[in-house]
Amino acid sequence: MLKKYSILLFALFTTLVFSQHNQEILVEYEYTFVEDSLNRNNVKSETMQLYILPEQTVFIGKNLYIRDSIHHHRTNNNFVLKNAVNGVIKVDAINQGIPKTDLRYRIIHARGKDNYTIHTTLGPTKFSFDDQMELLEWKLSNEREVFLGYNIQKAEVQAFGRKWEVWYTEDIPLSYGPYKFHGLPGLIVKVQDSERFFSYELKGLKKLNYQPEFHVSEKTYHISKKDYTDFVAKYEANPLESLNFIKFSVQNENDFLQRKLRVIEKNNNFIEKDLKLRLK
């Protein structure tokens, strides 16, 4: 009974807070994915963060956000960084280490624009490119449930080469969601594709009491989406050759190449069938 009461209070609080305009809001989702379509038993998960800000939205992995902050602020062994855990924390770069992530991309949407800017990493190389927003044609269902104290409603959409089941709540009147899902009359709380390879589930949300920082490396190559997909194709065929233009070198080229090709072979399943953002 106490748990149910707490959930209802949480839902009421968030509804009041997030109905206000010009708030800076952090939404967290648990992202579960299968990166090898031939091995469904190898399921991975990471926490993803959606920053809803007055001028833009930013979708980024929690671990990537922390990694970027550490790399940007590290000037000595002990330093202070801002992240989405509890505002400001101290990190010991030696004892604690930098968190690992399989999701080295962020998706930015500036208000009023009809495209995303995507930042991603391929091997040691950082890229950014613009990507046109896809018009999502939602099919709303009358099916309803209660999730985390919110009244949620089912919707379906064909997008990114897949069929998706999506749940949203009008209790939180924000037309955003994880990844590039948007345009419903309430915050998206659950997403799953029909093949059950990928899913997002709301973990929580809160009003930010600090200014998040998003750091872009000066060594980022801004290219077209076509150039990026062309580069991905070359990278998959020969990772070593595709990295020559940045003077990347290894001691044993053959071992490096074979190891990379094995990793690429098992990293074959992506949210978008024509856009690969999780290559290693």
GULO-448692 format. One record per atom (N, C-alpha, C): residue in three letters; x, y, z. Coordinates in steps of 0.1 Angstrom, whole numbers, plus 2048, in hexadecimal, padded with zeros to 3 digits. Layout:
ALAXYZ;...
***
This chain:
MET8087F4800;MET800800800;MET80980D800;LEU81380C808;LEU81C818809;LEU82381A7FB;LYS82780F7F5;LYS82E8107E8;LYS8248167DD;LYS8188127DD;LYS80E8177D4;LYS80C8267D7;TYR80B82A7E4;TYR8098387E7;TYR8158407E3;SER82183B7E4;SER82D8437E0;SER82D8457D1;ILE82983A7C9;ILE82983B7BB;ILE81F8467B6;LEU8138467BD;LEU8098507B9;LEU80E85E7BC;LEU8148607C8;LEU81A86D7CB;LEU8248717C1;PHE82D8687BD;PHE83786B7B3;PHE83186F7A6;ALA8278687A2;ALA82086B795;ALA819879796;LEU81387C7A1;LEU80D8897A3;LEU8178947A3;PHE8228927AA;PHE82D89C7AA;PHE83289F79C;THR836894795;THR83C896788;THR83289D77E;THR82589977F;THR81B8A0776;THR81B8AF778;LEU81B8B3785;LEU81B8C1788;LEU8278C8783;VAL8338C2786;VAL8408C9782;VAL8418CA773;PHE83F8BF76C;PHE8438BE75E;PHE8388C4755;SER82D8C975B;SER8238D0752;SER8278DE751;GLN8318E3758;GLN8358F1757;GLN83F8F274B;HIS83E8FE745;HIS846900739;HIS85590473D;ASN85E903733;ASN86C907735;ASN873901741;GLN86F8F5744;GLN8768EE74E;GLN8828E6748;GLU88C8E4750;GLU8978DB74C;GLU8958CD753;ILE8928C374A;ILE88D8B674F;ILE8978AB74B;LEU8998A2754;LEU8A1896751;LEU89888A751;VAL897882747;VAL88F876746;VAL89986A744;GLU89886074C;GLU8A185474B;GLU899848747;TYR89F84173D;TYR899834738;TYR8A382973A;GLU89E81D73C;GLU8A781173C;GLU8A680C72D;TYR8B180B727;TYR8B2807719;TYR8B77F8719;THR8B07EF713;THR8B47E1712;THR8B57DE703;PHE8C07D86FF;PHE8C27D56F1;PHE8CA7C86EE;VAL8C87C36E3;VAL8CF7B76DE;VAL8D87BB6D2;GLU8E57BB6D4;GLU8ED7C16C9;GLU8F17B66BF;ASP8EF7A96C2;ASP8F179F6B8;ASP8E47976B6;SER8DE7996AA;SER8D17946A7;SER8D17846A7;LEU8DD77E6A6;LEU8DE7706A6;LEU8E076A6B4;ASN8E17736BE;ASN8E376F6CC;ASN8DA7776D5;ARG8CE7736D6;ARG8C477A6DE;ARG8C77796ED;ASN8CF76F6F1;ASN8D276E6FF;ASN8DB778705;ASN8E377F6FC;ASN8EC789700;ASN8E5797700;VAL8DE79970B;VAL8D67A570C;VAL8DE7AF715;LYS8DE7BC710;LYS8E57C6717;LYS8DC7D171B;SER8E07D9725;SER8D77E4729;SER8E07F072E;GLU8DB7FC72C;GLU8E1808731;GLU8D6812734;THR8DA81B73D;THR8D1826740;THR8D3831736;MET8C8836730;MET8C8841726;MET8C184D72C;GLN8C6859729;GLN8C186572E;GLN8BC86E723;LEU8B0874726;LEU8AA87E71D;LEU8A988B724;TYR8B1894720;TYR8B18A2726;TYR8A88AA71D;ILE89D8AF724;ILE8948B871E;ILE8978C6723;LEU89C8CE71A;LEU8A18DC71D;LEU8998E6715;PRO8998F3719;PRO8928FD712;PRO8968FE704;GLU8A28FC700;GLU8A78FF6F2;GLU8A98F26EA;GLN8AA8E66F1;GLN8AD8DA6EA;GLN8A98CE6F3;THR8A98C26ED;THR8A98B56F4;THR8B58AE6F0;VAL8BA8A76FA;VAL8C789F6F8;VAL8C48916FD;PHE8C68876F5;PHE8C58796F9;PHE8D38726F9;ILE8D786D705;ILE8E5869706;ILE8E585E711;GLY8EE854710;GLY8F084A71A;GLY8F5851727;LYS8F184C732;LYS8F585173F;LYS90584F741;ASN90984473D;ASN91884173E;ASN92084A735;LEU91A84C729;LEU92185571F;LEU922863724;TYR91786872A;TYR917875730;TYR92287673A;ILE92386D743;ILE92D86D74E;ILE93B86C747;ARG93D86373E;ARG94A862737;ARG94E86F731;ASP945876729;ASP948882723;ASP94C88D72D;SER94588D738;SER948897743;SER955895749;ILE95988874B;ILE966885751;ILE971889747;HIS97088573B;HIS97A889731;HIS97C898730;HIS97189F731;HIS9718AD72F;HIS9788B473B;HIS9748B0747;HIS9788B7753;HIS9858B1759;ARG98A8A6755;ARG9958A075B;ARG9A28A8759;THR9A68AF764;THR9B38B6764;THR9BC8B176E;ASN9B78A9778;ASN9BF8A2782;ASN9B7896786;ASN9BC88F790;ASN9B6882794;ASN9A988479B;ASN9A788F7A2;ASN99A8917A9;ASN99489E7A3;PHE98789D7A0;PHE9818A979A;PHE9728A879C;VAL96B8B3799;VAL95C8B379B;VAL9568B478D;LEU94B8AC78B;LEU9448AC77F;LEU9358AC781;LYS92E8B1778;LYS91F8B1779;LYS91A8A5771;ASN91089E777;ASN90A894770;ASN8FB892775;ALA8F4888770;ALA8E6887773;ALA8E387E77F;VAL8EE87B786;VAL8EB872792;VAL8E687A79D;ASN8ED8847A1;ASN8E888D7AC;ASN8EE89B7AC;GLY8F08A07A0;GLY8F48AE79E;GLY9038AE79D;VAL90A8B07A8;VAL9198B17A8;VAL91F8A77B1;ILE92889F7AB;ILE92E8947B3;ILE93D8957B1;LYS94588F7BA;LYS95388E7B8;LYS9578807B2;VAL9608807A9;VAL9648737A3;VAL9738727A5;ASP9778667A9;ASP9868637AA;ASP98985C79D;ALA98F862794;ALA99285C786;ALA99A850787;ILE9A284E792;ILE9AA842792;ILE9A3837799;ASN99C8397A4;ASN99682E7AC;ASN98982A7A6;GLN9818337A1;GLN97483079D;GLN97382C78E;GLY97C832786;GLY97C82E778;GLY971835770;ILE972834763;ILE96883A75A;ILE95E82F756;PRO951832757;PRO947828753;PRO948824745;LYS945817742;LYS945812734;LYS93781472E;THR937814721;THR92A81571A;THR92B80F70C;ASP921809707;ASP9208046FA;ASP91980F6F1;LEU9148196F7;LEU90B8236EF;LEU9128306EF;ARG91A8326E5;ARG92383E6E4;ARG91D8486DA;TYR91084C6DC;TYR90A8566D3;TYR90185E6DC;ARG8FE86A6D6;ARG8F48736DC;ARG8EC8796D1;ILE8DF87B6D4;ILE8D68816CA;ILE8D088E6CF;ILE8D38996C7;ILE8CF8A66CB;ILE8C48AB6C2;HIS8BA8B16C8;HIS8B08B86C0;HIS8AE8C66C5;ALA8B18D06BC;ALA8AF8DE6C0;ALA8A18E16BD;ARG89A8E96C6;ARG88C8EC6C5;ARG88A8F46B8;GLY87F8F06B1;GLY87C8F76A4;GLY8838F1698;LYS88C8E8699;LYS8938E268E;LYS88C8D568A;ASP88E8D167D;ASP8888C5678;ASP8938BA676;ASN89E8BB67D;ASN8A88B167D;ASN8AF8AF68A;TYR8B58A468B;TYR8BE8A1697;TYR8CC8A4694;THR8D48A769D;THR8E38A669C;THR8E789A6A4;ILE8EE89169E;ILE8F38856A4;ILE9028856A6;HIS9068826B2;HIS9158816B5;HIS9178726B8;THR92186C6B2;THR92485E6B4;THR93385C6B2;THR9378506B6;THR94584C6B5;THR94683F6AE;LEU95083F6A5;LEU95383369D;LEU96182F69F;GLY9658256A6;GLY9728226A9;GLY97782E6B2;PRO9828346B0;PRO98783F6B8;PRO98284D6B2;THR97A84C6A7;THR9778586A0;THR96985D6A4;LYS96886A6A6;LYS95B8716AA;LYS95587869E;PHE94887569C;PHE94187B690;PHE934882695;SER93088C68E;SER922891690;SER91C893682;PHE90F892681;PHE908894675;PHE8F9898678;ASP8F389E66E;ASP8E58A266F;ASP8DC897669;ASP8D1894670;ASP8C888A66C;ASP8BA88F66C;GLN8B388E661;GLN8A589365F;GLN89C88C669;MET89389366F;MET88988D678;MET87F885670;GLU87C879674;GLU87287166D;GLU865874673;LEU85B87666A;LEU84D87866E;LEU84786B672;LEU84486A67F;LEU83F85E685;LEU82F85E684;GLU82A85467D;GLU81B85367C;GLU816849686;TRP81284F691;TRP80D84769D;TRP7FF84169B;LYS7FE83569F;LYS7F082F6A0;LYS7ED82D6AF;LEU7E48356B4;LEU7E08346C2;LEU7D68296C5;SER7D88226D0;SER7D08176D4;SER7C881C6E0;ASN7BD8156E3;ASN7B58186EF;ASN7BA8106FB;GLU7C48086F9;GLU7CA7FF704;GLU7D180870E;ARG7CE80671A;ARG7D380F725;ARG7D8806731;GLU7E280C738;GLU7E7805744;GLU7EB81074E;VAL7F080C759;VAL7F7815763;VAL805810765;PHE80E81A763;PHE81D816764;PHE82382176D;LEU82A81D778;LEU830826781;LEU827831786;GLY81A82D787;GLY81083778C;GLY80A840781;TYR80F83E775;TYR80A84776A;TYR80083F762;ASN7F684675C;ASN7EC840753;ASN7F3840745;ILE7F583473F;ILE7FC834733;ILE7F382D728;GLN7F683171C;GLN7EE82D710;GLN7F7827705;LYS7F281D6FE;LYS7FB8176F4;LYS7FA81E6E7;ALA80581D6DF;ALA8058226D1;ALA80F8196CA;GLU80D81A6BD;GLU8168126B4;GLU81B81B6A9;VAL8278176A4;VAL82D81F699;VAL837817691;GLN837819684;GLN84281367C;GLN84C81E67A;ALA85881B67F;ALA86382567E;ALA87181E67E;PHE87A824678;PHE888820678;PHE889811673;GLY88080D66A;GLY881800664;GLY87B7F566D;ARG8747F9678;ARG86F7EF681;ARG8607F4686;LYS8597EA68B;LYS84C7ED691;LYS84E7EE6A0;TRP8487F86A6;TRP8497FB6B4;TRP83C7FC6BC;GLU83D7F76C8;GLU8327F86D2;GLU8368036DC;VAL82F80D6DE;VAL8338186E6;VAL82881B6F0;TRP82B81F6FC;TRP822823706;TRP82683170B;TYR81C83A70C;TYR81E848710;TYR81484C71B;THR817857722;THR80D85C72C;THR80A86A72A;GLU7FE86E72A;GLU7F987B729;GLU7FA882737;ASP7FD87A741;ASP7FF88074E;ASP80B88974E;ILE815887745;ILE82088F743;ILE820895735;PRO81B8A1733;PRO8188A6726;PRO8248AB71F;LEU82E8A271C;LEU83A8A5715;LEU83B89B709;SER83C8A06FD;SER83B8976F1;SER8488926ED;TYR85088D6F7;TYR85D8886F4;TYR85E8796F8;GLY8698736F5;GLY86C8656F8;GLY87A8626F6;PRO87E8556F8;PRO88C8516F6;PRO88F8516E7;TYR89C8516E4;TYR8A18506D7;TYR89B85B6CE;LYS8948586C3;LYS88E8626BA;LYS87F8616BB;PHE87A85A6C5;PHE86B8596C6;PHE8658666CC;HIS85B86B6C5;HIS8558786C9;HIS8478796C3;GLY8408836C7;GLY8348876C0;GLY8278816C6;LEU82887B6D1;LEU81C8766D8;LEU8178806E2;PRO80A8806E6;PRO80588A6EF;PRO8098886FE;GLY815883700;GLY81988170E;GLY82787A70D;LEU82E87A718;LEU83B874719;LEU83B865716;ILE84486070E;ILE84585270B;ILE84C84B717;VAL84684071C;VAL84B83A727;VAL85082C724;LYS84B82571A;LYS850818716;LYS850817707;VAL85B810702;VAL85C80E6F3;VAL8627FF6F2;GLN85C7F86E8;GLN8627EB6E4;GLN85F7E86D6;ASP8697E26CF;ASP8677DE6C1;ASP8607D16C0;SER85A7CE6B5;SER8527C16B4;SER85B7B56B5;GLU8687B66B2;GLU8707AA6B3;GLU8777A96C1;ARG8747B26C9;ARG8797B26D7;ARG8887B26D8;PHE88E7BA6CF;PHE89C7BC6D0;PHE8A07C96D8;PHE8977D36D8;PHE89A7DF6DE;PHE88E7E46E7;SER8917E96F2;SER8867EF6FB;SER88B7FA703;TYR883804706;TYR88580E710;TYR87A80E71A;GLU87E811726;GLU874811731;GLU87781D73B;LEU86E82573D;LEU870830746;LEU87582C754;LYS87F832759;LYS88482F767;LYS88083B770;GLY88084776B;GLY87D852774;GLY87F85F76C;LEU87B86A772;LEU87D87776C;LEU87D881778;LYS88388D775;LYS88489777F;LYS8888A4779;LYS8858AF780;LYS8888BC77C;LYS8978BE780;LEU89F8C3776;LEU8AD8C5779;LEU8AF8D2781;ASN8B98D178A;ASN8BC8DC792;ASN8CB8E178F;TYR8D08DD784;TYR8DD8E177F;TYR8DD8E1770;GLN8E78E876A;GLN8E88E975C;GLN8F08DE756;PRO8EA8D474F;PRO8F28C9749;PRO8FC8CF73F;GLU9088C873E;GLU9128CB735;GLU9148C072A;PHE9148C471E;PHE9168BA713;PHE9238BE70B;HIS92D8B670B;HIS93A8BA706;HIS93C8B36F9;VAL9418BB6EF;VAL9448B66E2;VAL9538B86DF;SER9598AD6DB;SER9678AD6D9;SER96A8B66CD;GLU9758BD6CE;GLU97A8C66C3;GLU97E8BD6B7;LYS9818B16B9;LYS9858A86AF;LYS9798A06A8;THR96D8A66AA;THR9618A06A3;THR9618A4695;TYR95E89A68C;TYR95D89C67E;TYR94E89E67B;HIS94A8AA676;HIS93C8AC672;HIS93A8A9664;ILE93289E660;ILE93189A653;ILE922898650;SER91F894643;SER911891640;SER90D883645;LYS900881645;LYS8FC873649;LYS90086963F;LYS90086D632;LYS904863628;LYS91386062A;ASP91B86A62C;ASP92986862E;ASP92C85F63B;TYR923861645;TYR925858651;TYR92184964D;THR916847647;THR912839643;THR91D83363A;ASP92283B631;ASP92D836628;ASP939832630;PHE93C83A63A;PHE948837642;PHE94682B64A;VAL93982964F;VAL93681D657;VAL93881064E;ALA934811642;ALA935806639;ALA944802637;LYS94C80C635;LYS95B80A634;LYS961805641;TYR95C80A64C;TYR961805659;TYR95E7F765B;GLU9527F2658;GLU94E7E5659;GLU9567DB650;ALA9597E0644;ALA9617D863B;ALA9707D763F;ASN9757E2644;ASN9837E2648;ASN9857ED653;PRO9847EA660;PRO9857F466A;PRO9937FB66A;LEU99D7F4667;LEU9AA7FA667;LEU9AC80465C;GLU9A9800650;GLU9AA809644;GLU9A2816646;SER99681464B;SER98D82064C;SER99282A656;LEU99C82665F;LEU9A182F669;LEU9AE836665;ASN9B383265A;ASN9C0838655;ASN9C0847654;PHE9B584D651;PHE9B485B64F;PHE9B786365C;ILE9B585D667;ILE9B8864674;ILE9C685F67A;LYS9CE858671;LYS9DB853675;LYS9DA84A682;PHE9D0842681;PHE9CE83868C;PHE9D882D68A;SER9DF828694;SER9E881D692;SER9E781469E;VAL9EA80769B;VAL9EB7FC6A6;VAL9F87F46A4;GLN9FC7ED6AE;GLNA087E66AD;GLNA067DA6A4;ASN9FB7D26A6;ASN9F97C669E;ASN9EC7C8695;GLU9EE7CD689;GLU9E27D0681;GLU9D97C467E;ASN9DF7B967C;ASN9D77AD678;ASN9CE7A9684;ASP9D47A8690;ASP9CC7A569C;ASP9C17AF69E;PHE9C57BC69D;PHE9BA7C669F;PHE9AF7C4695;LEU9B27C2688;LEU9A87C167E;LEU99F7B5681;GLN9A57A9684;GLN99D79D686;GLN99479F693;ARG9997A569D;ARG9917A86A9;ARG9867B16A6;LYS9887BC69F;LYS97E7C569B;LYS9737BF693;LEU9777B7689;LEU96D7B0680;LEU9647A7688;ARG96A7A0692;ARG96179769A;ARG95779F6A2;VAL95C7AB6A8;VAL9537B36AF;VAL9477B96A6;ILE94B7BD69A;ILE9417C2691;ILE9377B868D;GLU93C7AC68B;GLU9337A1687;GLU92879E692;LYS92B7A069E;LYS92279D6A9;LYS91A7AA6AD;ASN91E7B56A7;ASN9177C26AA;ASN90F7C669D;ASN9047BE69B;ASN8FD7BF68E;ASN8EF7C368F;ASN8EA7C769B;ASN8DC7CA69D;ASN8DA7D86A2;PHE8D37E169B;PHE8D27EF69E;PHE8C37F369E;ILE8C07FD6A6;ILE8B38036A7;ILE8AE806699;GLU8B680E691;GLU8B3811684;GLU8BB80867A;LYS8B4802671;LYS8BA7F8668;LYS8C37FF65E;ASP8C280C65C;ASP8CA813652;ASP8D381D659;LEU8D581D666;LEU8DE82666D;LEU8E481F679;LYS8F181E679;LYS8F8816683;LYS8FF82068C;LEU8FA821699;LEU90082A6A2;LEU9078236AE;ARG9088166AE;ARG90E80F6B9;ARG91A8066B5;LEU92080A6AA;LEU92C8026A5;LEU9378046AF;LYS93F7F96B0;LYS94B7FA6BA;LYS9587F96B2;
***
